Amino acid sequence: MQERQGQTVGVFRNVLLYWGRHSITPEPPLLAGKRRQLEETVARITACGRVQVTFPVTDNAKVETRRKQLREKRMLPLKNIALGQLEFAPGAEAALRVPHARASAQVVAAAALRMADALMPHARLLRSAGLSKDFLREMRHEARGLALTIKQSAEGRRRLREATATIASELKKGLGILSVMEGLVMLHAPRDKEEWQFARRIPKKVGRPRTVRRRKPRVALA
């Protein structure tokens, strides 16, 4: 949650505390409803703030490194070794096809899994090329891990978009509730107006300090 958003939520909480100290008797039904709505708004914003912390942005540089390693250090060598030896095997050419260098991580991971599945029955060929018996297993593990990261990243981005949109909507709703409450204060408790304004005051946004430009001294002409 951004600092400005957090300050606004703090104002909502201060307003709820204000009504705890300055109740109107009998309480107008409109005020009771608005207090309940503001409590719900604070709860939704808080929950969305937790989502923003739970789903951090994926490190795209690390994903790109894993994608390149899987493609260049696993798939390309296997293709070059096996394609000529298995040229007559059904479906071998398609299974051994390596995606383009700029293909997405998701495409590379899926192709790596297909390649590993196709080469599983040809373990003897791979051993004759000096590859360890765990080479394909490790390749499958890397491909599955990369695919899972991409899936979680997409889900995280979706949840973040939803949380951000909900926070914006709830902040707008909360500010509207404060406007209604202010009218109720003016009508029923004008003596408490100063404390109300203090409770609902949102700090001004702090910007960069203005740079004072010094004027260049004028040069007197002879």
C-alpha positions as CSV (number, residue, x, y, z in Angstrom):
1,M,0.0,0.0,0.0
2,Q,1.3,3.4,-1.0
3,E,2.2,6.0,1.7
4,R,-0.6,8.3,0.7
5,Q,-3.2,5.4,0.7
6,G,-1.9,4.4,4.2
7,Q,-2.4,8.0,5.5
8,T,-6.0,8.0,4.2
9,V,-6.8,4.7,5.9
10,G,-5.3,6.2,9.1
11,V,-7.8,9.1,8.7
12,F,-10.7,6.6,8.4
13,R,-9.6,4.9,11.6
14,N,-9.3,8.3,13.4
15,V,-12.8,9.1,12.3
16,L,-14.1,5.9,13.7
17,L,-12.4,6.7,17.0
18,Y,-13.9,10.1,16.9
19,W,-17.4,8.7,16.8
20,G,-16.5,6.4,19.7
21,R,-15.8,9.5,21.8
22,H,-18.5,11.8,20.4
23,S,-21.7,9.7,19.9
24,I,-24.9,11.4,18.9
25,T,-27.9,10.4,21.1
26,P,-30.1,9.1,19.6
27,E,-27.8,8.0,16.8
28,P,-29.3,8.8,13.4
29,P,-29.8,5.6,11.3
30,L,-27.8,7.2,8.5
31,L,-24.8,7.7,10.8
32,A,-25.0,4.1,12.1
33,G,-25.0,2.9,8.5
34,K,-22.1,5.0,7.4
35,R,-20.0,4.0,10.4
36,R,-20.6,0.4,9.5
37,Q,-19.7,1.0,5.9
38,L,-16.5,2.8,6.9
39,E,-15.5,-0.1,9.1
40,E,-16.0,-2.5,6.2
41,T,-14.0,-0.2,3.9
42,V,-11.1,-0.2,6.3
43,A,-11.3,-4.0,6.6
44,R,-11.3,-4.5,2.8
45,I,-8.3,-2.1,2.3
46,T,-6.4,-3.8,5.0
47,A,-7.0,-7.2,3.5
48,C,-5.9,-6.0,0.0
49,G,-2.8,-4.4,1.6
50,R,-1.9,-7.9,2.9
51,V,-2.3,-9.3,-0.7
52,Q,0.1,-6.7,-2.0
53,V,2.7,-7.9,0.5
54,T,2.0,-11.6,0.0
55,F,2.4,-11.5,-3.8
56,P,5.7,-9.6,-4.5
57,V,6.7,-8.8,-8.1
58,T,8.6,-11.7,-9.7
59,D,12.3,-11.1,-10.4
60,N,12.2,-11.2,-14.2
61,A,16.0,-11.2,-14.5
62,K,16.2,-14.5,-12.6
63,V,13.4,-16.0,-14.7
64,E,15.2,-15.0,-17.8
65,T,18.4,-16.6,-16.6
66,R,16.6,-19.9,-15.8
67,R,15.0,-19.8,-19.2
68,K,18.3,-19.3,-21.1
69,Q,20.1,-22.0,-19.1
70,L,17.3,-24.6,-19.7
71,R,17.3,-23.8,-23.4
72,E,21.0,-23.5,-24.0
73,K,22.6,-25.9,-21.6
74,R,19.9,-28.6,-21.7
75,M,17.8,-28.5,-24.8
76,L,20.2,-27.5,-27.5
77,P,22.9,-30.1,-26.7
78,L,20.2,-32.8,-26.5
79,K,18.7,-31.8,-29.8
80,N,22.1,-31.9,-31.6
81,I,23.0,-35.3,-30.0
82,A,19.7,-37.1,-30.5
83,L,18.2,-35.7,-33.7
84,G,20.6,-37.5,-36.0
85,Q,20.4,-40.7,-34.0
86,L,16.6,-40.7,-33.8
87,E,15.7,-39.3,-37.2
88,F,13.5,-42.3,-38.0
89,A,11.8,-42.5,-34.6
90,P,8.1,-41.4,-34.8
91,G,7.6,-37.9,-33.6
92,A,11.2,-37.4,-32.7
93,E,11.7,-34.3,-34.9
94,A,8.7,-32.5,-33.3
95,A,9.7,-33.6,-29.7
96,L,13.3,-32.4,-30.2
97,R,12.4,-29.0,-31.6
98,V,13.9,-26.2,-29.5
99,P,11.9,-22.9,-29.3
100,H,13.3,-19.7,-30.7
101,A,15.8,-17.8,-28.6
102,R,13.2,-15.1,-27.8
103,A,10.5,-17.6,-26.9
104,S,8.8,-17.1,-23.6
105,A,9.8,-19.0,-20.5
106,Q,6.4,-20.8,-20.5
107,V,7.0,-22.0,-24.1
108,V,10.6,-23.1,-23.3
109,A,9.5,-25.0,-20.2
110,A,6.7,-26.9,-22.0
111,A,9.1,-27.8,-24.9
112,A,11.7,-29.0,-22.4
113,L,9.2,-31.4,-20.8
114,R,8.2,-32.8,-24.2
115,M,11.8,-33.3,-25.0
116,A,12.6,-35.1,-21.8
117,D,9.6,-37.3,-22.2
118,A,10.6,-38.3,-25.7
119,L,14.2,-39.1,-24.6
120,M,13.3,-41.1,-21.5
121,P,13.3,-44.4,-23.5
122,H,16.7,-43.6,-25.0
123,A,18.8,-43.5,-21.8
124,R,21.5,-45.7,-23.3
125,L,22.1,-43.1,-26.1
126,L,22.5,-40.3,-23.6
127,R,24.9,-42.3,-21.4
128,S,27.0,-43.1,-24.5
129,A,27.3,-39.3,-25.0
130,G,28.6,-39.0,-21.4
131,L,25.5,-37.6,-19.8
132,S,24.7,-38.5,-16.3
133,K,21.7,-40.8,-15.6
134,D,20.1,-37.9,-13.7
135,F,20.4,-35.4,-16.6
136,L,16.8,-35.8,-17.9
137,R,15.4,-35.9,-14.3
138,E,17.2,-32.7,-13.5
139,M,16.0,-31.2,-16.8
140,R,12.4,-32.1,-15.9
141,H,12.8,-30.6,-12.5
142,E,14.1,-27.3,-13.9
143,A,11.3,-27.2,-16.5
144,R,8.6,-27.8,-14.0
145,G,10.0,-25.3,-11.5
146,L,10.2,-22.7,-14.3
147,A,6.6,-23.4,-15.4
148,L,5.4,-23.2,-11.8
149,T,7.2,-19.8,-11.3
150,I,5.5,-18.4,-14.4
151,K,2.1,-19.7,-13.2
152,Q,2.5,-18.2,-9.8
153,S,3.8,-14.9,-11.2
154,A,0.7,-14.6,-13.5
155,E,-1.6,-15.4,-10.5
156,G,0.3,-12.9,-8.4
157,R,0.0,-10.2,-11.0
158,R,-3.8,-10.9,-11.3
159,R,-4.2,-10.7,-7.5
160,L,-2.2,-7.5,-7.3
161,R,-4.3,-5.8,-10.0
162,E,-7.5,-6.8,-8.2
163,A,-6.1,-5.6,-4.9
164,T,-5.0,-2.3,-6.3
165,A,-8.3,-1.7,-8.0
166,T,-10.2,-2.6,-4.8
167,I,-8.1,-0.2,-2.7
168,A,-8.7,2.6,-5.1
169,S,-12.5,1.9,-5.1
170,E,-12.7,1.6,-1.3
171,L,-10.7,4.8,-0.8
172,K,-13.1,6.7,-3.0
173,K,-16.0,5.2,-1.2
174,G,-14.5,6.1,2.2
175,L,-13.9,9.7,1.3
176,G,-17.6,9.9,0.2
177,I,-18.6,8.5,3.6
178,L,-16.5,11.2,5.4
179,S,-18.4,13.9,3.4
180,V,-21.7,12.5,4.6
181,M,-20.4,12.3,8.2
182,E,-19.2,15.9,8.1
183,G,-22.7,17.0,7.2
184,L,-24.0,15.1,10.2
185,V,-21.5,16.7,12.5
186,M,-22.5,20.2,11.2
187,L,-26.1,19.4,11.9
188,H,-26.0,17.5,15.2
189,A,-22.7,18.5,16.9
190,P,-21.4,21.8,15.6
191,R,-19.4,22.4,18.8
192,D,-17.3,19.4,18.0
193,K,-16.6,20.6,14.5
194,E,-13.0,21.6,15.2
195,E,-12.1,18.2,16.6
196,W,-13.9,16.5,13.8
197,Q,-11.8,18.5,11.2
198,F,-8.6,17.5,13.0
199,A,-9.7,13.8,13.0
200,R,-10.5,13.8,9.3
201,R,-7.6,15.9,8.1
202,I,-5.4,14.1,5.6
203,P,-1.8,15.3,5.7
204,K,-0.7,17.2,2.6
205,K,1.5,15.4,0.2
206,V,5.1,16.2,0.7
207,G,6.9,17.0,-2.5
208,R,10.4,17.9,-3.3
209,P,11.6,21.1,-1.9
210,R,11.7,23.9,-4.4
211,T,15.1,24.7,-5.8
212,V,16.0,28.4,-5.3
213,R,17.6,29.6,-8.5
214,R,20.1,32.4,-8.0
215,R,20.1,35.1,-10.5
216,K,23.3,35.8,-12.3
217,P,24.7,39.2,-11.5
218,R,24.2,41.7,-14.2
219,V,27.4,42.9,-15.9
220,A,27.6,46.6,-16.2
221,L,28.4,47.8,-19.7
222,A,31.3,50.3,-19.9
